[in-house]
């Protein structure tokens, strides 16, 4: 499986609900398949994982996203954070060194980078916390994606250097009709803010969840 030269990154904006400005972006991968056209990650990443390509693809995403952020910088540029998704196979003992090297090569402030991890990666292996802590110490942010899908634990929230929670769609899909989901979402937002974390959700629910104190929405 060779997809070199066929990958693209698309950038989804992150809107701050307090002042409606663009506060960041998430780099989303696409495969420009020669026959099937533009494919979303769900249609090819499992196959790439089975071929052992994720470390290589993940390194490309990190480098390409940081290169794009470097290109955006200019006299009128307003700094914002850029989020990238990282897979379990990409995270290892040298992960923090790799991220630091790319940031240094692109002369990017560490606080502009946010690394998105699934709950299983963020909370499932405490041995990786030292690597995460090393990056958090220089300013890199961490987001727990699809929060609430199985690995959530108050102890993990206390120990893992997560700065942002992305509430799983299963909790917000039935809002505002489901009172239980509404209570859960409100409680997660309050908990996150009490721990100094941001909360992100899909923008179509911005009026409802914004009233509950959520501060950012993605398209």
N, C-alpha and C positions, 0 to 999 in steps of 0.2 A: 504494500500500500504506500504509494508515493504521492503526497499532496503538496510537496514543496512548490512554492510559487503560486499556489492556488488559494491561499488563505487571505481573508480580509478582516479588518476590524471595523465594526460600526459602533458609533458612540451615542448612547442613550442618555439624554439629559436628566439631571437630578435637580428638582426645583425646591427651593427653600420656601415653605408655606408662610413664614413670618413676613417676608418682604417680596415674595414671588420672583426672586432673582435666580439665575442659574448658579447653583452652588457646586456643581460637579457633573461628572459623566461616568457612565459605566461602559467599558470596552467589551463589546459582544462579538464573538467570532462567527464568521461565515465561511463556507467553503464554496468557491466558484467552480462547481463540478463541470467538466467539459461537455457532458451530455445532459445532466439533470438540472443544470442552472444553479442558482444560489440556495445553498442548504443551511438550515439552522443547526446549531451544535448538537441538539438532541438526535439528529439523524446521522451523525458521523462520529461523534466523540466516543460512544461505546465501542465502535469498531476500532478506532484509533487506540483506545485503551487495550483492547485485546491483542493488538499488534505491538504493544509496548512503546507507542509513539508519544505518549502524553508528556514525559519529561522534555522531549525536544519541542513539542508544540507549545507547552507552557512557557519554556524559555523564550520562544519566538514571540508569544503574546506579551510577556513582560518587556522585552526589548523594544518591540514595535510600538507599544502603548507609550513607553517613556520617550521614545524618539518623536512620536507625534506631539506629546506634551511639550517637548523641547522646541519643536517647530512653531507651536502656538505662541510661545513667549515673544513679546515685543513691547514697544513703548506703551501701547494702549491696553496691554493684556492685564486682565484682572485674574489673579491666581484662583484656581479652584481645584478640588481634589478629583483624582482619576482613579476609578475602581477597576480592578482586574480580578477575574476568577482564577483560582488556583486549585488544582486537583490533588488528591491524596498522593498520587505517585510522584508529584513534583516536589512535595514537601519532605525534606530529609535533614540530616545533621548539618549540611552545608548551605541550606536554603537561605539563611540570613546573609551569608557571605555573597551569594549570587545576587541577591537584591541590592545589597550595598554597592556592589561593583557596578551594576547597571545604573543606579542613581548617580554614582560618581562619574561614570562615563558621560552621562547626559547632563551633568551639572544641575540636577534637579533637587530641590529641597525635599527631604524625606516626608514631611508632613503633607505633601500634595498627593502621595500615593496611599491608596486604600486597597488592602488585599481581602478579597471575599473568599470565605471558606464555608463549605457545608458544615452542618453541625457535627457530622461524624468525624470530620477532619479537625475542626476547631476544638471539640471537646472530647473526642474519642481516644486521643493518645496524649496523655499528660507528659510523655517524654519529649514532645515537641514544644512544650511551653517555653523552654529555655531559648529556643530559636526565635519564637514569637516575641519573647521578652526583649531579646537583643535588638530586634527591629523596632519594637515599640519604644525602646529607650532613645532611639534617634529620631522618633517622630512619626514613623509609619503607622497608619491606622489599620484596624482589622474589623471586618464585618462578618457576622454570623448569618449566612444565607438560609432561607427557609426555616427561620427560627420556630420551634415548637413541634418539630416532626419526629421527635423520639429521643434525642440526646440531651434535651434541655435539663439543666440541673442548677439549682441555686449555688451549689459549691463550685461548679464550673464557671459560672458567671463571676464569682469572686476571684478565682485563681487565673483564669485565662484572660489575656489582655485585650478583650473585645471592646471596641469603641462604638460599634453600630450594630443594631439588630434589624434584620429584614424579616418582617412577620410573614410566615408562610401563607400562601393564598388560600389554603383550606380554612383558615380562620376568618378571612375577610370576604370570601366569595358570596356568602349568604347575608352579608350586612346590607341594610340595617334591619332586615326582617328577623334574624336569629338573635334573640336576647342573650343567650348564653355566649355566643361568639362575641357579641358586643361587649359583654362583661370581661371576657378573657382578653380581648384586644386592649380595652381600657386599662386593665391591670398590668399587662405587659408594658404599655407605654409609661405608666407611672413608675413601674419597677425600673425600667431602663433609665428614665430621667433621674431617678433617685440614685442610680449608680454612675451618673454622669455620661450616659450613652445617648446616642442619637437613635431614632427609629425611622425606617423607610418602608413605604408601602406603594402599591400601584396607584397611579394618579387618579384613576376614575373614581376613587373613594375619598378624594382629598377633602371635600366639604365635611363629610361625616367624621372622619378620623382626625382631621385638623382641629375640630372642636374639642377633641379629647386630648390635645396637646402634642400630637405628632408633628415633627418639624420638617420632614422632607418627603418628597414623592417622586417616583420615577414614572416615565411614560408607559 
